Amino acid sequence: MESPSPETLQNDPRYELLLVIRHDDLMPFLEEYLFSRHPVMRLFWTINALILVAAIAAAFKDTGQGLISWGALIRQFILGVLLLLSVGIVLHEGIHGLAYKISGAPRVSFGVNWRWFYFYAIADRFVIGRKKFYFVALAPFVVITLAIIAGLFYADVETKWVLWSVLLFHTGACAGDIAILTFYLKYQHFPNLLTFDDRFEGKSYFYLMR
């Protein structure tokens, strides 16, 4: 079924405007869901905690067996953080953009809020429903996490600690994506929740189908 146009959402009485979010002021919205009691958000933070525990256990194992010194491990860990802050951010948002294109978006653009240091991808005036939104939101988390976990089995010990660093911090950085996903799940009992971005206005609109 083809999604309605933005004009249809705005003018058809079957659709109710639920929320408008400014792209340069996402934090008030995200804070409402980041530490909510929703099972998906709890699962996300549990996964983060398990990754942290696994990394600590692996660190003591590798240093205890003499595979790497603590100094070298910390150096590689910092290198992973730097890699994430450069290549990782581009890759993460690029996967969001690719997921939008696969979903049919004709135009994809990217933005950044330097005050809160978050990045985002938007598809100008492209309406998507719940299933496509799940795909766009989860694509970087799934692709990058699976790729890093696979790499941990084959990398040498120094590269492995770069990967552990990227895995730990990238998973945490996906919190915003999971928070918006939690927002969608809050309204899963409605027939559909539709959204589109307006690049010129710098806003995202969310509509419920009555």
C-alpha positions, -999 to 999 in steps of 0.1 A, spaced: 0 0 0 14 34 -11 19 59 17 -1 91 16 16 124 7 25 150 34 -4 171 20 -28 143 26 -16 139 62 -20 176 68 -55 180 52 -73 147 55 -94 144 87 -86 107 89 -51 117 101 -44 134 135 -12 153 142 4 137 171 38 153 175 62 178 159 99 176 167 125 202 158 157 186 144 178 211 163 161 204 196 157 166 199 169 162 235 136 171 253 118 144 232 146 118 236 149 123 274 113 113 278 121 78 264 158 72 271 152 60 306 116 50 304 103 17 318 93 4 284 106 -33 279 125 -24 247 144 5 264 152 -17 293 164 -45 270 186 -20 252 203 -8 284 207 -44 296 225 -52 263 248 -22 269 255 -35 304 263 -70 292 287 -57 266 305 -37 292 308 -67 315 320 -89 286 346 -63 277 359 -61 312 361 -98 315 379 -101 282 403 -74 293 413 -93 324 415 -125 304 438 -111 277 461 -92 301 462 -121 325 473 -144 297 500 -120 286 483 -114 252 484 -76 256 495 -51 283 471 -28 300 489 2 284 485 -12 249 449 -22 256 440 13 267 458 28 237 438 6 213 406 14 232 412 51 228 419 45 191 385 28 188 369 59 203 386 82 178 376 58 150 340 59 161 340 97 163 353 100 127 345 70 104 319 55 127 296 85 127 298 87 89 291 50 86 262 50 110 244 79 94 253 65 59 235 33 68 204 53 79 206 71 46 209 39 26 180 24 45 159 54 36 169 50 -1 160 13 0 127 23 15 120 45 -15 131 80 -3 141 102 -33 161 127 -12 182 120 19 202 146 38 221 148 70 224 172 99 242 178 132 236 195 165 270 205 178 256 216 212 244 181 221 267 164 196 241 143 178 238 135 141 208 126 121 196 116 86 163 129 72 143 121 40 127 154 29 88 151 27 90 113 24 62 96 43 70 63 60 49 40 82 58 19 111 76 -10 94 98 11 72 106 33 102 117 3 122 140 -7 93 155 28 90 160 32 128 175 -2 135 197 -7 104 229 9 118 226 -9 151 221 -43 136 246 -40 107 275 -25 127 269 -46 158 269 -79 138 299 -68 118 320 -60 149 310 -92 168 320 -112 137 353 -93 136 361 -101 172 364 -138 163 390 -132 136 410 -100 146 444 -101 162 445 -90 198 453 -54 193 427 -49 166 402 -67 188 405 -40 214 397 -13 188 366 -33 179 356 -38 216 358 0 220 337 7 189 312 -19 199 307 -5 234 304 31 225 285 26 192 259 5 210 255 33 236 253 59 208 223 41 193 202 51 223 185 79 204 174 55 176 160 31 202 143 59 221 124 69 189 116 33 183 101 31 218 80 61 210 66 42 180 59 11 201 40 33 225 14 38 198 15 3 183 -22 -3 190 -31 23 164 -36 12 127 -6 32 117 18 59 128 31 79 99 60 104 98 78 127 74 106 152 77 106 187 64 141 198 57 132 235 50 113 238 83 138 216 102 110 195 117 96 160 117 58 154 118 41 124 132 5 115 124 -19 89 137 -44 73 114 -78 74 132 
